[in-house]
Each structure stands twice: as C-alpha cells, then as structure tokens.
Amino acid sequence: MLRGSLRNEMKHCLYCLAPLPEHFQWKNVFLSETTLLCETCRNMFTPLPKNVCPKCSKPLQKGEETQCHDCIRWEKSTHWKGILEHNTSFYVYNDDIKDFVERWKYRGDAALALVFKEKLRRLYLQNYVDYYPVPIPLSKERFTERGFNQSALLASFLATPYTIFEKLQWMRTHRTYRKLKEIAPQPVLHALRRNIDEKKQSKKSRYERLTFTKNPFVSVSSHEVSVKGKKILLIDDIYTTGMTLRKAAYRLKEEEAASVRSITLFR
C-alpha cells in the first residue's frame, strides 16, 4: 500500500505535493522527513528542546529541575509506580501538527507515516534492539472507521530487515562485531487488544483523560505473542498525559514483561 502510493510522489512533497528539488531525489531510499517533505512542510515539525524530562520527554517548566511534576505524581502512585519506565518523543504537538495528524489518521493518508520511518529506525537501532515492538491497538470500531492502525504501521517499520548500511552503523555505534546475518530486528508482538471503544483522546479534556478508571486493554496471551521475560517497546503517535501508555504497560507487566518503555512521535 505505502510503496504504491509513493510511485508518483517521490518527486513531490508527500504532504502538500509541491515539487521537490532534484538533489533530494537520490536520498529517497532513506524515506525521511528530509527527503519526503518540502522545506515548508518540514518546518511544521518542531523538535523537542534539549531540556526535557528524562522520563517522559516533556519540556521542563520553571521549577522542574530534573523531572516534570507529572512523572513525580505518577511515581508516587502505588498503582502506577514503575509501570512505564521511560518514553521518548521526537516533536512538539502544535497546531500545524494537528492538521497533519488529522489527515494521516482520520482521513486515511497512511503513506504519511513514512515521514517517520528513518527517525524511528535510527532510535531503535541505537537504544532498543533487544526490545519487542508492541503497537497500541485500536478497537474494532475505530479500526473499521480509519482502515488502518497508525501505531501498528509505525511498529512495522521497526521489524523490517536491516540494510547493510544500518547493520554497519549499529556495530559502529555499539562498538561491537557480529556477523551481519546475526543482526536482525525483533518481531512486532500484537500482545494487546482493545475491548472498550473510548471517546477519542483528542476530544477528551485533561480531566477526562486522567480520571477514566477502566482499562480498555486486555492481554493477548499465547505462545506466539508471550511477553513474559521480554523487554517491550510500546509504539504510539502522541503522548498527552501518559494514561493510555500506562494502561497498556500495566497489562504487559501483569503478563510479566521484564521492562516496558515507549516511543511516541509527538509530545
């Protein structure tokens, strides 16, 4: 689906369809925001500042020296303490990005996910090669409405076989030598199912997000998707309050996952 959608768009911005400069085209094999978007559309993506919470990637505010107040509160809770060990995000979620996400998720432009492929794979290779990607699932109703799960699509990028270039980069980064054929990604585990079709997170108030007590996720426990003893990397598009990720992580910890961390695109 994604490859087909790009055949006529490699020479044009994937978002606004403006022509891309000729010198960009040789880089298209990397499928990043640098090569798939024009300069104007790339400028919509604001990287998070350097001074962020080391636990959740939220930009630190005045009075927050080493950790944000949200994470301090989460870790004081006997129910949520240690459930989600760490989240890494890439970009600030702003008004421009709301339009991008609206088109991507709710108007079916699945190919826009390719903008994040290189960045996700680079982070995964650097820090999470022994983690199993687990996408945040959609309810049946939401999946039918959208036609695809954006989190599963992002997770699938991490399970694609590495190129020789990526393997060499991994060995150089980790200062180790292994046979190239031994360096392979972990498979995506569809270890969760969503049983409750909640109101869209974007339509909820902050109070609603934080006070909804039911856990919409159930574990999919079988030999093929067992998370017991495994390091798990949850994949989602937006970190808002962290409640959704923690509810998912809670179910995985119930199934004795060794560690649960997450990557989200926007914070």
VOPAGU-2260 file (C-alpha; in pm, 1 decimal, decimal comma):
REM VOPAGU-2260
SITE   aa  ch    i         X         Y         Z
SITE  MET   A    0       0,0       0,0       0,0
SITE  LEU   A    1     266,0     250,7     100,9
SITE  ARG   A    2     505,9     163,6    -179,2
SITE  GLY   A    3     235,9     200,2    -438,4
SITE  SER   A    4     129,2     537,4    -304,8
SITE  LEU   A    5     484,2     670,4    -344,5
SITE  ARG   A    6     548,1     576,2    -705,6
SITE  ASN   A    7     416,9     904,8    -837,8
SITE  GLU   A    8     506,5    1114,5    -534,1
SITE  MET   A    9     881,0    1060,3    -489,5
SITE  LYS   A   10     944,1    1383,2    -678,8
SITE  HIS   A   11     681,0    1573,2    -483,2
SITE  CYS   A   12     627,1    1661,9    -119,5
SITE  LEU   A   13     430,2    1381,9      39,7
SITE  TYR   A   14     210,5    1630,9     226,4
SITE  CYS   A   15     148,5    1932,8       1,3
SITE  LEU   A   16     259,6    1777,9    -332,6
SITE  ALA   A   17     493,1    2066,7    -415,5
SITE  PRO   A   18     785,1    1961,7    -641,8
SITE  LEU   A   19    1098,7    1860,5    -454,0
SITE  PRO   A   20    1443,5    1982,9    -563,0
SITE  GLU   A   21    1624,3    1738,9    -789,9
SITE  HIS   A   22    1914,1    1696,0    -545,6
SITE  PHE   A   23    1673,1    1544,0    -289,1
SITE  GLN   A   24    1581,1    1251,4    -509,9
SITE  TRP   A   25    1899,6    1046,0    -468,2
SITE  LYS   A   26    1827,8    1028,4     -95,6
SITE  ASN   A   27    1476,2     892,4    -130,8
SITE  VAL   A   28    1586,1     543,4     -33,6
SITE  PHE   A   29    1602,7     666,2     327,5
SITE  LEU   A   30    1237,9     779,8     331,3
SITE  SER   A   31    1274,3    1051,4     594,0
SITE  GLU   A   32    1113,5    1387,9     651,6
SITE  THR   A   33    1424,2    1534,1     485,3
SITE  THR   A   34    1354,3    1359,2     156,7
SITE  LEU   A   35     976,2    1320,4     151,8
SITE  LEU   A   36     870,3    1670,5     255,3
SITE  CYS   A   37     941,0    2013,6     112,6
SITE  GLU   A   38    1113,9    2271,1     331,9
SITE  THR   A   39     785,9    2442,1     422,0
SITE  CYS   A   40     626,1    2118,0     540,8
SITE  ARG   A   41     940,0    2009,1     724,1
SITE  ASN   A   42     922,6    2332,0     921,0
SITE  MET   A   43     589,8    2218,8    1069,4
SITE  PHE   A   44     783,4    1969,8    1280,6
SITE  THR   A   45     932,3    2137,9    1585,7
SITE  PRO   A   46    1188,3    1916,6    1762,5
SITE  LEU   A   47    1155,0    1895,0    2137,3
SITE  PRO   A   48    1400,5    2119,8    2323,6
SITE  LYS   A   49    1707,1    1971,6    2488,5
SITE  ASN   A   50    1578,7    2043,9    2838,0
SITE  VAL   A   51    1310,6    1776,6    2871,5
SITE  CYS   A   52    1201,7    1539,0    3144,8
SITE  PRO   A   53    1434,8    1237,0    3121,4
SITE  LYS   A   54    1144,8    1004,3    3194,6
SITE  CYS   A   55     866,7    1124,2    2961,0
SITE  SER   A   56    1026,0    1381,8    2721,1
SITE  LYS   A   57     800,1    1665,9    2837,3
SITE  PRO   A   58     975,3    2004,7    2812,7
SITE  LEU   A   59    1068,8    2105,3    3165,5
SITE  GLN   A   60     896,0    2412,5    3306,9
SITE  LYS   A   61    1014,9    2666,6    3558,9
SITE  GLY   A   62    1065,1    2492,5    3893,1
SITE  GLU   A   63    1114,8    2149,6    3731,6
SITE  GLU   A   64    1486,4    2088,4    3756,7
SITE  THR   A   65    1538,8    1716,7    3698,2
SITE  GLN   A   66    1191,9    1570,6    3637,7
SITE  CYS   A   67     848,9    1702,4    3546,0
SITE  HIS   A   68     575,1    1726,6    3807,5
SITE  ASP   A   69     360,2    1479,0    3612,4
SITE  CYS   A   70     617,3    1200,0    3638,9
SITE  ILE   A   71     674,4    1274,9    4006,3
SITE  ARG   A   72     299,9    1229,0    4065,0
SITE  TRP   A   73     288,2     908,1    3858,1
SITE  GLU   A   74     574,4     759,8    4058,5
SITE  LYS   A   75     409,7     847,9    4389,6
SITE  SER   A   76     109,2     633,5    4294,1
SITE  THR   A   77     128,8     279,2    4429,6
SITE  HIS   A   78     -72,8     165,0    4126,2
SITE  TRP   A   79     138,8     328,1    3853,3
SITE  LYS   A   80     487,4     341,4    4004,8
SITE  GLY   A   81     742,3     182,2    3771,5
SITE  ILE   A   82     480,5      69,0    3518,4
SITE  LEU   A   83     612,3     274,2    3225,2
SITE  GLU   A   84     984,5     311,1    3269,1
SITE  HIS   A   85    1056,2     568,3    3000,8
SITE  ASN   A   86     908,6     746,0    2699,2
SITE  THR   A   87    1098,1     908,0    2413,2
SITE  SER   A   88     924,4    1156,5    2183,7
SITE  PHE   A   89    1054,9    1349,8    1883,7
SITE  TYR   A   90     839,9    1655,5    1817,7
SITE  VAL   A   91     620,5    1915,7    1982,8
SITE  TYR   A   92     249,3    1861,7    1921,6
SITE  ASN   A   93     129,9    2201,2    1791,9
SITE  ASP   A   94    -148,8    2339,5    1571,0
SITE  ASP   A   95      32,6    2262,2    1244,5
SITE  ILE   A   96      86,4    1905,4    1354,7
SITE  LYS   A   97    -281,5    1868,5    1448,2
SITE  ASP   A   98    -368,6    1919,2    1080,1
SITE  PHE   A   99    -102,1    1670,4     974,0
SITE  VAL   A  100    -226,2    1406,3    1219,0
SITE  GLU   A  101    -588,9    1472,0    1121,6
SITE  ARG   A  102    -510,7    1393,2     758,0
SITE  TRP   A  103    -291,6    1095,7     845,2
SITE  LYS   A  104    -514,3     921,0    1098,1
SITE  TYR   A  105    -867,3    1031,7    1026,3
SITE  ARG   A  106    -862,7    1090,3     651,8
SITE  GLY   A  107    -675,0     773,8     562,8
SITE  ASP   A  108    -347,3     910,1     422,7
SITE  ALA   A  109    -145,3     619,4     562,4
SITE  ALA   A  110     159,4     697,2     347,3
SITE  LEU   A  111     237,1     998,8     567,1
SITE  ALA   A  112     370,8     752,4     825,0
SITE  LEU   A  113     677,3     708,0     603,1
SITE  VAL   A  114     794,2    1052,3     712,2
SITE  PHE   A  115     889,9     897,6    1047,9
SITE  LYS   A  116    1042,1     570,9     929,4
SITE  GLU   A  117    1410,4     665,8     928,3
SITE  LYS   A  118    1392,5     850,2    1261,2
SITE  LEU   A  119    1217,0     558,6    1432,0
SITE  ARG   A  120    1459,0     301,8    1296,2
SITE  ARG   A  121    1762,6     508,7    1391,7
SITE  LEU   A  122    1643,9     545,1    1752,5
SITE  TYR   A  123    1550,9     177,6    1771,6
SITE  LEU   A  124    1890,8      67,5    1642,8
SITE  GLN   A  125    2069,5     295,6    1886,5
SITE  ASN   A  126    1878,6     208,6    2202,7
SITE  TYR   A  127    1619,3     -66,7    2169,8
SITE  VAL   A  128    1744,2    -351,5    1951,6
SITE  ASP   A  129    1658,7    -610,7    2217,0
SITE  TYR   A  130    1307,1    -470,2    2272,9
SITE  TYR   A  131     997,6    -617,0    2108,5
SITE  PRO   A  132     775,9    -350,8    1945,1
SITE  VAL   A  133     413,4    -361,3    2065,5
SITE  PRO   A  134     169,0    -120,1    1897,8
SITE  ILE   A  135    -115,7      40,8    2089,7
SITE  PRO   A  136    -423,3    -132,6    1944,9
SITE  LEU   A  137    -744,1      22,7    1816,1
SITE  SER   A  138   -1091,8    -103,4    1892,9
SITE  LYS   A  139   -1269,0    -286,7    1611,4
SITE  GLU   A  140   -1496,2      13,2    1561,6
SITE  ARG   A  141   -1207,1     258,1    1536,7
SITE  PHE   A  142   -1009,6      29,5    1303,5
SITE  THR   A  143   -1309,6      -3,4    1072,8
SITE  GLU   A  144   -1352,5     373,6    1074,3
SITE  ARG   A  145    -987,4     450,8     989,7
SITE  GLY   A  146    -892,8     149,3     780,1
SITE  PHE   A  147    -554,0     105,2     949,3
SITE  ASN   A  148    -385,7     132,5    1288,5
SITE  GLN   A  149    -127,2     409,7    1280,9
SITE  SER   A  150      63,1     260,8    1577,0
SITE  ALA   A  151      86,4     -80,2    1410,8
SITE  LEU   A  152     209,4      87,0    1093,1
SITE  LEU   A  153     485,9     266,5    1284,0
SITE  ALA   A  154     579,5     -54,8    1467,0
SITE  SER   A  155     607,3    -242,4    1137,3
SITE  PHE   A  156     892,4      -9,9    1033,9
SITE  LEU   A  157    1099,7    -145,7    1322,3
SITE  ALA   A  158    1054,0    -505,9    1214,0
SITE  THR   A  159    1169,2    -451,4     855,7
SITE  PRO   A  160    1504,0    -627,7     789,9
SITE  TYR   A  161    1805,3    -401,4     831,7
SITE  THR   A  162    2006,7    -281,9     536,7
SITE  ILE   A  163    2380,8    -349,4     531,3
SITE  PHE   A  164    2434,0      20,9     596,2
SITE  GLU   A  165    2215,0       4,0     909,1
SITE  LYS   A  166    2395,1    -306,2    1035,6
SITE  LEU   A  167    2733,7    -142,7     994,7
SITE  GLN   A  168    2606,7     169,3    1169,2
SITE  TRP   A  169    2476,8     -45,2    1456,0
SITE  MET   A  170    2810,2    -221,3    1500,4
SITE  ARG   A  171    2995,9     109,9    1495,3
SITE  THR   A  172    2756,6     270,5    1745,3
SITE  HIS   A  173    2774,0     -23,0    1985,1
SITE  ARG   A  174    3143,9     -82,1    1927,9
SITE  THR   A  175    3098,5    -449,9    1875,3
SITE  TYR   A  176    3141,9    -701,0    1596,0
SITE  ARG   A  177    2884,0    -958,3    1496,9
SITE  LYS   A  178    2817,3   -1143,9    1176,8
SITE  LEU   A  179    2586,0    -931,7     964,6
SITE  LYS   A  180    2329,8   -1209,1     937,0
SITE  GLU   A  181    2301,5   -1219,3    1317,8
SITE  ILE   A  182    2182,3    -858,7    1338,1
SITE  ALA   A  183    1807,3    -879,8    1291,8
SITE  PRO   A  184    1511,5    -683,8    1431,1
SITE  GLN   A  185    1273,9    -825,8    1687,4
SITE  PRO   A  186     927,8    -915,2    1552,5
SITE  VAL   A  187     627,3    -698,0    1631,1
SITE  LEU   A  188     414,9    -851,3    1905,8
SITE  HIS   A  189      43,4    -779,2    1888,4
SITE  ALA   A  190      19,0    -851,3    2258,7
SITE  LEU   A  191    -276,6    -627,7    2341,4
SITE  ARG   A  192    -637,7    -599,3    2234,4
SITE  ARG   A  193    -863,8    -300,2    2298,8
SITE  ASN   A  194   -1207,7    -405,3    2422,2
SITE  ILE   A  195   -1351,1     -65,1    2509,1
SITE  ASP   A  196   -1417,9     189,6    2236,3
SITE  GLU   A  197   -1337,4     507,9    2424,2
SITE  LYS   A  198   -1414,6     861,8    2320,7
SITE  LYS   A  199   -1127,0     989,4    2104,5
SITE  GLN   A  200    -841,3    1114,4    2320,4
SITE  SER   A  201    -828,2    1436,9    2118,5
SITE  LYS   A  202   -1190,8    1507,1    2216,4
SITE  LYS   A  203   -1135,5    1449,6    2589,3
SITE  SER   A  204   -1048,6    1711,8    2843,0
SITE  ARG   A  205    -735,6    1659,0    3050,5
SITE  TYR   A  206    -959,0    1573,2    3347,6
SITE  GLU   A  207   -1138,0    1304,2    3145,4
SITE  ARG   A  208    -807,6    1153,6    3029,6
SITE  LEU   A  209    -673,8    1128,1    3383,9
SITE  THR   A  210    -990,0    1012,2    3560,6
SITE  PHE   A  211   -1117,1     738,5    3327,7
SITE  THR   A  212   -1054,4     437,7    3551,2
SITE  LYS   A  213   -1140,7     139,4    3331,5
SITE  ASN   A  214    -854,4     -24,3    3146,7
SITE  PRO   A  215    -955,9     -65,7    2779,9
SITE  PHE   A  216    -677,3    -317,2    2710,1
SITE  VAL   A  217    -664,2    -692,1    2757,6
SITE  SER   A  218    -361,3    -912,5    2708,6
SITE  VAL   A  219    -340,8   -1149,9    2416,3
SITE  SER   A  220    -165,5   -1436,1    2588,1
SITE  SER   A  221     -41,8   -1721,3    2372,0
SITE  HIS   A  222     283,0   -1896,3    2290,4
SITE  GLU   A  223     331,7   -1681,0    1979,4
SITE  VAL   A  224     286,9   -1345,4    2149,6
SITE  SER   A  225     402,2   -1411,5    2505,1
SITE  VAL   A  226     569,5   -1109,7    2664,6
SITE  LYS   A  227     691,1   -1294,2    2973,6
SITE  GLY   A  228    1052,2   -1203,2    3043,8
SITE  LYS   A  229    1072,8    -980,1    2733,5
SITE  LYS   A  230    1166,1    -615,1    2704,1
SITE  ILE   A  231     872,8    -433,7    2543,7
SITE  LEU   A  232     867,3    -110,5    2344,7
SITE  LEU   A  233     519,6      40,2    2312,4
SITE  ILE   A  234     466,6     239,5    1992,3
SITE  ASP   A  235     213,0     520,9    1959,5
SITE  ASP   A  236     178,3     854,3    1782,9
SITE  ILE   A  237     104,2    1104,9    2061,8
SITE  TYR   A  238     190,4    1121,9    2432,0
SITE  THR   A  239     -59,9    1350,5    2601,7
SITE  THR   A  240     -99,3    1262,1    2969,6
SITE  GLY   A  241      61,3     917,6    2950,8
SITE  MET   A  242    -252,4     742,7    3074,7
SITE  THR   A  243    -306,1     531,6    2760,9
SITE  LEU   A  244      54,2     410,6    2757,6
SITE  ARG   A  245      47,0     330,9    3128,3
SITE  LYS   A  246    -274,5     132,2    3098,3
SITE  ALA   A  247    -118,4     -68,6    2817,3
SITE  ALA   A  248     204,8    -111,2    3013,7
SITE  TYR   A  249       7,3    -225,3    3318,1
SITE  ARG   A  250    -139,9    -516,2    3122,1
SITE  LEU   A  251     201,8    -612,4    2990,1
SITE  LYS   A  252     352,6    -604,0    3337,6
SITE  GLU   A  253      67,4    -830,4    3454,1
SITE  GLU   A  254     192,2   -1077,6    3194,2
SITE  GLU   A  255     542,9   -1048,9    3347,7
SITE  ALA   A  256     709,7    -834,1    3085,1
SITE  ALA   A  257    1062,1    -761,2    3206,0
SITE  SER   A  258    1056,8    -395,0    3102,3
SITE  VAL   A  259     813,9    -159,4    2928,5
SITE  ARG   A  260     923,7     161,2    2756,9
SITE  SER   A  261     768,0     361,1    2476,2
SITE  ILE   A  262     837,4     571,3    2169,6
SITE  THR   A  263     585,0     834,7    2062,2
SITE  LEU   A  264     618,9    1079,0    1775,0
SITE  PHE   A  265     468,8    1385,4    1941,2
SITE  ARG   A  266     465,6    1522,8    2294,7
